[in-house]
Amino acid sequence: MKKLISYVAVLAMALVSLVGCGSDSKEVLKVFNWGAYVDKDVIKDFEREFNVKVIYEEYDSNESMYTKLMGGNQYDIMVPSEYMIERLIKEDLLTEIDWTKITNKDSLDSNVLNQSFDPENNYWVPYFYGNVGIVYDTTKVDAADLEAGWEVLRNEKYKGNLYMYDSERDSFMVALKALGYSMNTTNDAEIEEAYNWLVSQRETMNPTYGTDDIIDLMKGSEKSMAVMYSGDAVDIMSENEDMAYYLPNEGTNYWFDGFVVSKDCTNTDLAMEFINFMISDENSLANTLEVGYLTSNTHAAKEASENDFDGIEAYAIRMGSKDEVFAYQEMTVKEKFSNYWTKVKAQ
């Protein structure tokens, strides 16, 4: 009887082993991306073409992405912004890009490559880029008021009728630019002055802080103005003809988001296939039409701007003399901004 039981147990284990290694067993790729930042059908197409499973997760800020990564969550591919890419490089958390496998690289906008945070493009492949500006309802906002630049966000005519982006760096960018300072300042007095600007704005304007939820709210003209990323502005303007987009003359942030491969990635060949797939002409067009952000693929960007987004000025990028890209912050500087932001939100 014991021999029979032993034989049955061995047979059962063999069957389990066969099932686990059967045709349904697929390689898995874990992708961590911004919310509402891809055409999900493109992900499904990749899964079918390469017979793999993509585990796709979303985040709402570079900081939350970093926190999850540092908390022990493992991802193969992420899509951070330039200053976070720089941080991940400095902390040796990324695997180098194998450009020999990125056969669609010739379609990338050469003006986007070779940025200061990764001059040799060793660790990133461009995805989307754009600016931060003000989306406003032309039926509610006097165009003359916009001549005040970022200070229009403290015009009490619009008290309680304003969305601010719930982001430490973006909000401080607004305040610093309004005051005429660099958004990458490390000067204590300038940072404190920007903090006081934000506190004053909160006290006098009663702004509502939000993230992706602002998009649908502005489509419905819930408030007069909102600080927004250009791609979200495109989405709103595509559905509400009363909306327009303004980039203050004092300068703003221009940003780049790109694909990076984590040091945790165990199948870098598959990761490169995914990145190459995502930046193809066809898939770049599908993604940019879905989310509204300016794609780094020149062919897709041209087609989108001449057709679906024709006349929508937010589908572009400005990199003027007063505009800046976020730089990496040393920990002491970052903590200073974080502490001030906590105080602003606690008002």
Secondary structure, DSSP 8 states (H G I E B T S, - for coil): -HHHHHHHHHHHHHHHHHHHTSTT--EEEEEEEETT-S-HHHHHHHHHHHTEEEEEEEESSHHHHHHHHHTT---SEE--BHHHHHHHHHTT-EE---GGG-TTGGGB-TTTSS-TTSTT-SS-EEEEEEEEEEEEETTTS-GGGGGGGGGGGG-GGGTT-EEEES-HHHHHHHHHHHTT--TT---HHHHHHHHHHHHHHHHHH--EEESTHHHHHHHTT-SSEEEEEHHHHHHHHHH-TTEEEE--TT--BEEEEEEEEETT-S-HHHHHHHHHHHTSHHHHHHHHHHH--EESBHHHHHHHHHTTTTT-TTSS----TT-B------HHHHHHHHHHHHHHHT-
